[in-house]
Each structure stands twice: as structure tokens, then as C-alpha cells.
Amino acid sequence: MDAGVIGSGTPANATGAAVGFDGLDGVGWALASSLARAGHVLVVHDDDAARARAFAQEFQCRAANDLAGLSASGLLLFAPPGFAVRERIASVSQGLHAGAIVVDLGAADPTLTRSLGARLAQRGIVLIDAPLCGDAQDAAAAAIVHGCDDDSALDVALPVLRTLGLELVAGGALGCGQALRLVEAHVHADVLAASAEALLVGDRIGLAPAGLRARIAAAIRRGAEREALEQAGSSGQGFATGLALGLFAQSRDGQLAAPASAPGLTRLLIEFTTPANDKETVP
């Protein structure tokens, strides 16, 4: 098949329409190439027209001249970098037909995602939020978390998404994919902050670097607390587990070798590095 011409390859979805793909920069190229290698018929677009033409040449598909060129596709995937996906979807939606399915692979505000989904639904268009979580550059560590209000549309989209080679995680209704992405990012940031603080404390105290890093890594890997959280279920459930986690937190404070009235790594750092006559009196 000549580049730039849609051929008669494997149908993209149950309707047999091509998959439209917007955003070939960075991880977008890798995602679109996975679709092409799986045999899906693609129409691609990128703001860098030369990049889109290069992709079309390499993977023998058609490059759309503009976003409107994707509107004939029954299933559209949007993966431009940053938070520009919502505006791009709104831009192309005027040309979409009823029954079209739009998959947002980018990062967005969950409330804005639901607002956009409601507007598209008025025209019979289904929006699925399916952002990437984890390390988007490492397929082994990445996942797609999805949210959708239409099970039949999800049944069409998921087989296509599975060809991307990433773990698929159900988040719930529309917007929940984005919300789950934010929850994961929040926990990851907390882990990084706690690890950085621990490294700072260890360096100031004079702990052996190798041992310090080994124990921080062991703490991150430890599974008992994760299991307790999994058993706790949703918010408001698992009173006994919640109590156990509270007691666990108190026991950890006691292991810090700091005064009971001044727990935490920050206070431990002060205790080890501030001369005794300069310390504040802890109430």
C-alpha cells in the first residue's frame, strides 16, 4: 500500500472504520506505531506536518492535512503533549458523526473531561478518558487508566487500546481515568518527597549512603501496608483496618528515636543537626 492512501488492512474497530490518531510527538509516535504494527488502518495528524508525513511513509498510512481530516474516522485517539487535548477534541468534534468514539490519552482536569463528554454526548459522540499513568517512556511500568459512561463504546475501544501493549486499568465512569491518574501522581509525589527527605536526613546525620539507600528502597517495596490498604476498600469502609493503619503510623513515630512530642523526619533532622542551646522548646 502506498503511503498516504488508506488500504484494506485489518479494520480498526467493529465498524470497520479507520483509527484517527492525533499527536505524534514523543510517546505519541510509539503509541501510534504500535497500532500500525498491529494492523490497524490509521489516519494520523500532527502539528508538525513533516513528522506526520514521515510517520505515514514509514508505516504506510495516510497523514491528514489538518484535524478536520480525522473526522471521518469512527474511533479517534488524541495524544498531543501537555494539556491541549480537550481543546483539540472540541475543535474536531464539529465534523464528527453520531456514533464516533473519541479517546483522550492526554492529561486533563476530570471535571472538564466530564463537561466535554456531556457536550459531545448531545451529538451522539462518546468520550473516553484514558490517560497514561506511570512511566510513559517505559511500557513495562506504564498503564492506561480509562473512564467511560458507555459500555458499548468501551467494548469497541478496548481491543484497540490493548494493541498499545500497556496495562489497561478500569477507573470507572467518565473522568475517573483522569482522577485515578491524579491519585497515582499524588501518591508518587509523596513517596518521592519522603524519600528525598530521608536522604537529606541520612546525609546530615552521616548514615552510610549504601545502607541508607538500601533501606529506603526496602521501605518502598514493603507490601504489608499496601495489603492493608487494599483490604480497607473505599472511603468509609474497613474500620478495623483503618484503626490498624493508625496504630501502625503511631508505631512508626516511636521508631524514629526522636522525642514523642516531636515526631517526623524533619524534627529528627533538627535534633541531630541543631546545637542543644539553639533548639526551640517543643510545646
C-alpha contacts under 8 A as a table, 3 or more apart, distances in Angstrom:
res1	aa1	res2	aa2	distance
1	M	5	V	7.09
1	M	6	I	7.86
1	M	7	G	6.20
1	M	60	Q	6.33
2	D	5	V	5.85
2	D	60	Q	6.06
2	D	61	C	7.65
3	A	56	A	5.67
3	A	57	Q	5.03
3	A	58	E	7.83
3	A	59	F	7.49
3	A	60	Q	4.27
3	A	61	C	5.25
3	A	62	R	6.17
4	G	56	A	6.20
4	G	57	Q	7.32
4	G	60	Q	6.84
4	G	61	C	5.36
4	G	62	R	3.71
4	G	63	A	5.96
5	V	60	Q	7.67
5	V	61	C	6.02
5	V	62	R	5.20
6	I	41	V	6.83
6	I	42	L	7.45
6	I	43	V	7.64
6	I	61	C	5.90
6	I	62	R	5.92
7	G	41	V	7.24
7	G	61	C	7.81
8	S	11	P	7.81
8	S	41	V	7.66
9	G	39	G	6.35
9	G	40	H	6.70
9	G	41	V	5.95
10	T	39	G	5.38
10	T	40	H	5.40
10	T	41	V	6.48
11	P	14	A	7.36
11	P	15	T	7.66
11	P	16	G	4.46
11	P	17	A	6.35
11	P	18	A	6.74
11	P	40	H	6.07
11	P	41	V	6.42
12	A	15	T	7.77
12	A	16	G	5.79
12	A	17	A	5.90
12	A	18	A	5.27
12	A	19	V	5.62
12	A	40	H	4.93
12	A	41	V	5.86
12	A	42	L	7.90
12	A	75	L	7.80
12	A	160	V	7.06
13	N	16	G	5.40
13	N	17	A	6.53
13	N	18	A	7.69
13	N	19	V	7.90
13	N	75	L	7.54
13	N	156	V	5.90
13	N	157	A	7.28
13	N	159	P	7.88
13	N	160	V	7.11
14	A	17	A	7.91
14	A	156	V	6.19
15	T	74	G	7.22
17	A	73	S	5.82
17	A	74	G	5.30
17	A	75	L	7.37
18	A	40	H	7.30
18	A	41	V	5.05
18	A	42	L	5.58
18	A	43	V	6.79
18	A	73	S	5.25
18	A	74	G	6.51
18	A	75	L	7.03
19	V	40	H	7.08
19	V	41	V	6.13
19	V	42	L	4.94
19	V	43	V	6.24
19	V	73	S	5.72
19	V	74	G	6.71
19	V	75	L	5.13
19	V	76	L	5.69
19	V	77	L	7.39
20	G	42	L	5.85
20	G	43	V	4.79
20	G	44	V	5.81
20	G	45	H	7.91
20	G	70	L	5.33
20	G	71	S	7.80
20	G	73	S	5.54
20	G	74	G	7.83
20	G	75	L	6.23
20	G	76	L	4.42
20	G	77	L	6.06
21	F	32	A	6.92
21	F	42	L	7.02
21	F	43	V	6.23
21	F	44	V	4.75
21	F	45	H	6.27
21	F	70	L	7.57
21	F	76	L	5.82
21	F	77	L	4.80
21	F	78	F	5.91
21	F	79	A	7.54
22	D	44	V	5.84
22	D	45	H	4.75
22	D	46	D	5.79
22	D	67	L	7.69
22	D	76	L	7.85
22	D	77	L	6.33
22	D	78	F	4.84
22	D	79	A	5.92
22	D	80	P	6.56
23	G	28	G	5.59
23	G	29	W	7.50
23	G	44	V	7.93
23	G	45	H	6.37
23	G	46	D	5.01
23	G	47	D	7.53
23	G	78	F	6.33
23	G	79	A	4.85
23	G	80	P	4.10
23	G	81	P	7.31
24	L	27	V	7.29
24	L	28	G	4.38
24	L	29	W	4.33
24	L	30	A	7.95
24	L	32	A	7.30
24	L	45	H	7.37
24	L	46	D	5.78
24	L	51	R	7.29
24	L	52	A	7.07
24	L	79	A	7.40
24	L	80	P	6.99
25	D	28	G	5.36
25	D	29	W	5.86
25	D	46	D	7.70
25	D	80	P	6.87
25	D	81	P	7.14
26	G	29	W	5.90
26	G	30	A	7.31
26	G	81	P	7.96
27	V	30	A	5.12
27	V	31	L	6.25
27	V	136	A	6.80
27	V	137	Q	6.59
28	G	31	L	5.10
28	G	32	A	6.08
28	G	79	A	5.70
28	G	80	P	6.91
29	W	32	A	5.25
29	W	33	S	5.99
29	W	55	F	7.91
30	A	33	S	5.16
30	A	34	S	6.27
31	L	34	S	5.21
31	L	35	L	6.61
31	L	164	L	5.86
32	A	35	L	5.12
32	A	36	A	6.33
32	A	164	L	8.00
33	S	36	A	4.94
33	S	37	R	6.08
33	S	59	F	7.32
34	S	37	R	5.17
34	S	38	A	6.20
34	S	163	T	6.54
34	S	164	L	5.35
34	S	165	G	7.57
35	L	38	A	5.13
35	L	39	G	6.67
35	L	40	H	5.69
35	L	42	L	7.88
35	L	160	V	7.44
35	L	163	T	6.11
35	L	164	L	6.27
36	A	39	G	5.26
36	A	40	H	5.35
36	A	41	V	6.89
36	A	42	L	6.82
36	A	59	F	6.44
37	R	40	H	7.46
37	R	59	F	7.91
38	A	163	T	6.35
41	V	61	C	6.99
42	L	61	C	5.72
42	L	62	R	6.70
43	V	61	C	6.32
43	V	62	R	4.96
43	V	63	A	5.64
43	V	64	A	6.39
43	V	70	L	6.58
43	V	73	S	7.89
44	V	52	A	6.50
44	V	56	A	7.41
44	V	61	C	7.72
44	V	62	R	6.42
44	V	63	A	4.85
44	V	64	A	5.90
44	V	70	L	7.44
45	H	49	A	7.51
45	H	52	A	5.73
45	H	63	A	5.79
45	H	64	A	5.30
45	H	65	N	7.06
45	H	66	D	6.66
45	H	67	L	6.64
45	H	70	L	7.59
46	D	49	A	5.96
46	D	51	R	6.87
46	D	52	A	5.49
48	D	51	R	5.37
48	D	52	A	6.57
49	A	52	A	5.07
49	A	53	R	6.20
49	A	65	N	7.34
50	A	53	R	5.08
50	A	54	A	6.11
51	R	54	A	5.04
51	R	55	F	6.24
52	A	55	F	5.14
52	A	56	A	6.19
52	A	63	A	5.74
52	A	64	A	7.95
53	R	56	A	5.02
53	R	57	Q	6.08
53	R	63	A	5.88
54	A	57	Q	5.09
54	A	58	E	6.19
55	F	58	E	5.15
55	F	59	F	6.02
55	F	60	Q	7.94
55	F	61	C	7.90
55	F	63	A	7.92
56	A	59	F	5.34
56	A	60	Q	5.26
56	A	61	C	4.72
56	A	62	R	5.50
56	A	63	A	5.74
57	Q	60	Q	5.34
57	Q	61	C	7.05
64	A	67	L	7.03
64	A	68	A	7.93
64	A	69	G	4.95
64	A	70	L	6.61
65	N	69	G	6.33
66	D	69	G	5.45
66	D	70	L	7.69
67	L	70	L	5.64
67	L	71	S	7.40
67	L	88	R	7.97
67	L	91	S	7.86
67	L	92	V	6.00
68	A	71	S	5.39
68	A	92	V	5.69
68	A	95	G	6.67
69	G	72	A	7.05
70	L	73	S	5.77
70	L	76	L	7.37
70	L	92	V	7.78
71	S	74	G	7.94
71	S	92	V	6.60
71	S	93	S	7.47
71	S	95	G	5.40
71	S	96	L	5.00
71	S	97	H	7.74
72	A	95	G	7.82
72	A	96	L	6.74
72	A	97	H	7.67
73	S	76	L	6.37
73	S	100	A	7.46
74	G	99	G	7.35
74	G	100	A	4.80
74	G	101	I	6.23
75	L	100	A	5.96
75	L	101	I	4.82
75	L	102	V	5.94
75	L	103	V	7.61
75	L	157	A	7.48
76	L	100	A	7.84
76	L	101	I	6.28
76	L	102	V	4.83
76	L	103	V	6.04
77	L	102	V	6.07
77	L	103	V	4.75
77	L	104	D	6.18
77	L	105	L	6.85
78	F	85	V	6.41
78	F	89	I	7.60
78	F	102	V	7.69
78	F	103	V	6.24
78	F	104	D	5.20
78	F	105	L	5.71
78	F	106	G	6.99
79	A	85	V	6.99
79	A	104	D	6.83
79	A	105	L	5.07
79	A	106	G	5.40
80	P	84	A	6.82
80	P	85	V	6.30
80	P	106	G	6.73
81	P	84	A	7.10
81	P	85	V	8.00
81	P	106	G	6.94
82	G	85	V	7.72
82	G	106	G	7.06
82	G	107	A	6.76
83	F	86	R	7.27
83	F	106	G	6.62
83	F	107	A	5.57
83	F	108	A	5.82
84	A	87	E	5.72
84	A	88	R	6.46
84	A	106	G	7.96
85	V	88	R	5.12
85	V	89	I	6.11
85	V	104	D	6.82
85	V	106	G	6.09
85	V	107	A	7.73
85	V	108	A	7.69
86	R	89	I	5.21
86	R	90	A	6.25
86	R	104	D	7.87
86	R	108	A	7.37
86	R	113	T	7.42
86	R	116	L	7.54
87	E	90	A	5.13
87	E	91	S	6.14
88	R	91	S	4.93
88	R	92	V	6.37
89	I	92	V	5.37
89	I	93	S	5.89
89	I	102	V	7.85
90	A	93	S	5.19
90	A	94	Q	7.49
90	A	116	L	7.66
91	S	94	Q	6.84
92	V	95	G	5.92
92	V	96	L	7.02
93	S	96	L	5.13
93	S	120	L	7.47
96	L	100	A	6.44
96	L	125	I	7.63
97	H	100	A	5.82
97	H	124	G	7.74
97	H	125	I	7.32
98	A	123	R	6.09
98	A	124	G	4.50
98	A	125	I	5.44
99	G	124	G	5.63
99	G	125	I	5.40
99	G	126	V	7.08
100	A	124	G	7.49
100	A	125	I	5.14
100	A	126	V	6.45
101	I	125	I	5.98
101	I	126	V	4.86
101	I	127	L	6.05
101	I	128	I	7.48
101	I	153	A	6.66
101	I	157	A	7.78
102	V	125	I	7.46
102	V	126	V	6.14
102	V	127	L	4.87
102	V	128	I	6.11
103	V	127	L	5.99
103	V	128	I	4.73
103	V	129	D	5.84
103	V	130	A	6.47
103	V	157	A	7.95
104	D	127	L	7.44
104	D	128	I	6.16
104	D	129	D	4.79
104	D	130	A	5.59
104	D	131	P	6.66
105	L	129	D	6.54
105	L	130	A	4.90
105	L	131	P	4.31
105	L	132	L	6.44
106	G	130	A	7.40
106	G	131	P	5.11
106	G	132	L	7.10
107	A	131	P	5.88
107	A	132	L	7.85
107	A	178	Q	6.76
108	A	112	L	7.26
108	A	113	T	6.74
108	A	178	Q	6.36
109	D	112	L	5.30
109	D	113	T	6.22
109	D	178	Q	6.75
109	D	179	A	7.85
110	P	113	T	4.94
110	P	114	R	6.33
110	P	175	G	4.53
110	P	176	C	6.83
110	P	177	G	7.90
110	P	178	Q	5.31
110	P	179	A	5.80
111	T	114	R	5.19
111	T	115	S	6.26
111	T	175	G	6.73
112	L	115	S	4.92
112	L	116	L	6.12
113	T	116	L	5.21
113	T	117	G	6.05
113	T	129	D	7.36
113	T	174	L	7.42
113	T	175	G	5.66
114	R	117	G	4.91
114	R	118	A	6.14
114	R	174	L	6.13
114	R	175	G	5.64
115	S	118	A	5.25
115	S	119	R	6.53
116	L	119	R	5.20
116	L	120	L	6.25
117	G	120	L	5.12
117	G	121	A	6.00
117	G	126	V	6.88
117	G	127	L	5.33
117	G	174	L	7.57
118	A	121	A	5.06
118	A	122	Q	6.57
119	R	122	Q	5.42
119	R	123	R	7.33
120	L	123	R	5.45
120	L	124	G	6.56
120	L	125	I	5.03
120	L	126	V	6.52
120	L	127	L	7.15
121	A	124	G	4.80
121	A	125	I	5.01
121	A	126	V	5.86
121	A	127	L	7.79
122	Q	125	I	7.37
126	V	150	D	7.18
126	V	153	A	6.96
127	L	148	C	6.93
127	L	174	L	7.61
128	I	146	H	6.81
128	I	147	G	5.86
128	I	148	C	4.97
128	I	149	D	7.92
128	I	154	L	7.61
128	I	174	L	6.45
129	D	145	V	7.92
129	D	146	H	5.44
129	D	147	G	5.28
129	D	148	C	6.73
129	D	174	L	6.45
129	D	175	G	6.22
129	D	176	C	7.74
129	D	177	G	5.72
129	D	178	Q	6.65
130	A	144	I	5.73
130	A	145	V	5.25
130	A	146	H	4.09
130	A	147	G	6.49
130	A	177	G	5.71
130	A	178	Q	7.26
131	P	144	I	5.66
131	P	145	V	5.92
131	P	146	H	6.88
131	P	177	G	6.47
131	P	178	Q	6.31
131	P	181	R	7.01
132	L	136	A	6.43
132	L	142	A	6.73
132	L	143	A	5.69
132	L	144	I	4.63
132	L	145	V	6.60
132	L	181	R	7.50
133	C	136	A	6.85
133	C	142	A	5.63
133	C	143	A	5.21
133	C	144	I	6.05
133	C	145	V	6.97
133	C	181	R	5.78
133	C	184	E	7.49
134	G	141	A	5.92
134	G	142	A	4.56
134	G	143	A	6.40
135	D	138	D	5.41
135	D	139	A	7.37
135	D	141	A	5.57
135	D	142	A	5.02
136	A	139	A	6.58
136	A	141	A	7.57
136	A	142	A	5.43
136	A	143	A	7.96
137	Q	142	A	7.72
138	D	141	A	5.48
138	D	142	A	6.14
139	A	142	A	5.05
139	A	143	A	7.59
139	A	165	G	7.04
139	A	166	L	5.87
140	A	166	L	7.33
142	A	166	L	6.29
142	A	167	E	6.93
143	A	166	L	5.28
143	A	167	E	4.55
143	A	168	L	5.84
143	A	169	V	6.99
144	I	166	L	6.54
144	I	167	E	6.10
144	I	168	L	4.95
144	I	169	V	6.09
145	V	168	L	5.94
145	V	169	V	4.58
145	V	170	A	5.77
145	V	171	G	5.86
145	V	177	G	4.90
145	V	178	Q	7.62
145	V	180	L	7.07
145	V	181	R	7.13
146	H	168	L	7.43
146	H	169	V	6.34
146	H	170	A	5.30
146	H	171	G	5.35
146	H	172	G	7.19
146	H	174	L	7.91
146	H	176	C	6.99
146	H	177	G	4.34
146	H	178	Q	7.72
147	G	170	A	6.58
147	G	171	G	5.25
147	G	172	G	4.97
147	G	173	A	4.83
147	G	174	L	4.35
147	G	175	G	5.65
147	G	176	C	5.00
147	G	177	G	4.62
147	G	178	Q	7.71
148	C	151	D	7.22
148	C	154	L	6.87
148	C	172	G	6.64
148	C	173	A	4.76
148	C	174	L	4.08
148	C	175	G	7.37
148	C	176	C	7.94
149	D	173	A	5.16
149	D	174	L	5.45
150	D	153	A	5.46
150	D	154	L	6.34
151	D	154	L	4.95
151	D	155	D	6.17
152	S	155	D	5.04
152	S	156	V	6.63
153	A	156	V	5.15
153	A	157	A	6.29
154	L	157	A	5.03
154	L	158	L	5.82
155	D	158	L	5.71
155	D	159	P	7.26
156	V	159	P	6.53
156	V	160	V	7.47
157	A	160	V	5.40
157	A	161	L	6.24
158	L	161	L	4.91
158	L	162	R	6.00
159	P	162	R	5.14
159	P	163	T	6.82
160	V	163	T	5.51
160	V	164	L	7.43
161	L	164	L	5.48
161	L	165	G	7.90
161	L	168	L	7.92
162	R	165	G	5.85
162	R	166	L	6.75
162	R	167	E	7.71
162	R	168	L	7.20
163	T	166	L	7.91
170	A	177	G	7.44
171	G	176	C	5.09
171	G	177	G	4.96
171	G	180	L	6.39
172	G	175	G	7.93
172	G	176	C	5.37
172	G	177	G	7.08
173	A	176	C	5.60
173	A	177	G	7.99
174	L	177	G	7.13
175	G	178	Q	5.42
175	G	179	A	6.29
176	C	179	A	4.74
176	C	180	L	5.90
177	G	180	L	5.19
177	G	181	R	6.23
178	Q	181	R	5.02
178	Q	182	L	6.35
179	A	182	L	5.10
179	A	183	V	6.28
180	L	183	V	4.98
180	L	184	E	6.18
181	R	184	E	5.24
181	R	185	A	6.16
182	L	185	A	4.99
182	L	186	H	6.06
183	V	186	H	5.08
183	V	187	V	6.33
184	E	187	V	5.23
184	E	188	H	6.05
185	A	188	H	5.02
185	A	189	A	6.00
186	H	189	A	5.16
186	H	190	D	6.27
187	V	190	D	5.08
187	V	191	V	6.25
188	H	191	V	5.10
188	H	192	L	6.22
189	A	192	L	5.08
189	A	193	A	6.04
190	D	193	A	5.04
190	D	194	A	6.04
191	V	194	A	5.19
191	V	195	S	6.03
191	V	220	I	7.83
192	L	195	S	5.10
192	L	196	A	6.02
193	A	196	A	5.12
193	A	197	E	6.12
194	A	197	E	5.10
194	A	198	A	6.11
195	S	198	A	5.02
195	S	199	L	6.15
195	S	216	I	6.74
196	A	199	L	5.07
196	A	200	L	6.21
197	E	200	L	5.04
197	E	201	V	6.17
197	E	265	L	7.18
197	E	266	T	7.60
198	A	201	V	5.04
198	A	202	G	6.05
198	A	216	I	7.74
198	A	265	L	6.89
199	L	202	G	5.07
199	L	203	D	6.06
199	L	212	L	7.29
199	L	213	R	7.59
200	L	203	D	5.15
200	L	204	R	6.16
201	V	204	R	5.21
201	V	205	I	6.02
201	V	265	L	7.12
201	V	266	T	7.79
201	V	268	L	7.63
201	V	269	L	5.43
202	G	205	I	5.13
202	G	206	G	5.84
202	G	207	L	4.99
202	G	208	A	7.80
202	G	209	P	7.65
202	G	212	L	6.71
203	D	206	G	5.10
203	D	207	L	6.14
203	D	209	P	7.50
204	R	207	L	7.93
204	R	269	L	7.40
204	R	272	F	7.90
204	R	273	T	7.06
205	I	269	L	7.54
205	I	272	F	6.32
205	I	273	T	7.24
207	L	211	G	7.55
207	L	212	L	6.44
208	A	211	G	5.48
208	A	212	L	6.05
209	P	212	L	5.06
209	P	213	R	6.13
210	A	213	R	5.37
210	A	214	A	6.10
211	G	214	A	5.03
211	G	215	R	6.19
212	L	215	R	5.39
212	L	216	I	6.23
213	R	216	I	5.10
213	R	217	A	6.08
214	A	217	A	5.15
214	A	218	A	6.16
215	R	218	A	4.82
215	R	219	A	6.10
216	I	219	A	5.08
216	I	220	I	6.35
217	A	220	I	5.15
217	A	221	R	6.28
218	A	221	R	5.08
218	A	222	R	6.04
219	A	222	R	5.18
222	R	225	E	7.27
222	R	226	R	7.86
223	G	226	R	5.17
223	G	227	E	6.20
224	A	227	E	5.21
224	A	228	A	6.38
225	E	228	A	5.06
225	E	229	L	6.28
225	E	245	L	7.72
226	R	229	L	5.09
226	R	230	E	6.21
227	E	230	E	5.06
227	E	231	Q	6.27
228	A	231	Q	5.18
228	A	232	A	6.24
228	A	241	T	6.44
228	A	245	L	7.50
229	L	232	A	5.04
229	L	233	G	7.06
229	L	241	T	7.67
230	E	233	G	5.88
231	Q	238	G	7.31
231	Q	241	T	7.28
232	A	235	S	7.98
232	A	237	Q	6.12
232	A	238	G	4.63
232	A	239	F	7.69
232	A	241	T	5.68
232	A	242	G	6.85
233	G	237	Q	5.94
233	G	238	G	6.59
234	S	237	Q	5.70
236	G	239	F	7.40
238	G	241	T	5.25
238	G	242	G	6.19
239	F	242	G	5.04
239	F	243	L	6.17
240	A	243	L	5.11
240	A	244	A	6.21
241	T	244	A	4.94
241	T	245	L	6.20
242	G	245	L	5.10
242	G	246	G	6.28
243	L	246	G	5.05
243	L	247	L	6.28
244	A	247	L	5.12
244	A	248	F	6.05
245	L	248	F	4.85
245	L	249	A	6.22
246	G	249	A	5.14
246	G	250	Q	6.40
247	L	250	Q	5.05
247	L	251	S	6.18
248	F	251	S	5.10
248	F	252	R	6.28
249	A	252	R	5.12
249	A	253	D	6.46
250	Q	253	D	5.16
250	Q	254	G	6.57
251	S	254	G	5.10
251	S	255	Q	6.56
252	R	255	Q	5.10
252	R	256	L	6.85
253	D	256	L	5.58
253	D	260	A	7.57
253	D	263	P	5.59
253	D	264	G	6.57
254	G	257	A	6.59
254	G	258	A	7.51
254	G	260	A	6.88
254	G	263	P	7.74
255	Q	258	A	8.00
256	L	263	P	7.18
256	L	264	G	7.17
256	L	265	L	7.51
256	L	268	L	7.27
257	A	268	L	7.79
258	A	262	A	6.57
258	A	263	P	6.14
258	A	264	G	7.91
258	A	267	R	7.51
258	A	268	L	5.87
258	A	271	E	7.46
259	P	262	A	5.26
259	P	263	P	6.61
260	A	263	P	5.95
261	S	282	V	7.16
261	S	283	P	7.67
262	A	267	R	6.05
262	A	282	V	7.04
263	P	267	R	6.25
263	P	268	L	7.30
264	G	267	R	5.52
264	G	268	L	6.31
265	L	268	L	4.84
265	L	269	L	6.12
266	T	269	L	5.13
266	T	270	I	6.51
267	R	270	I	5.00
267	R	271	E	6.17
268	L	271	E	5.01
268	L	272	F	6.31
269	L	272	F	5.35
269	L	273	T	6.09
270	I	273	T	5.30
270	I	274	T	5.46
270	I	279	K	7.93
271	E	274	T	6.02
271	E	279	K	7.93
274	T	278	D	6.51
274	T	279	K	6.30
275	P	278	D	5.40
275	P	279	K	6.60
276	A	279	K	5.53
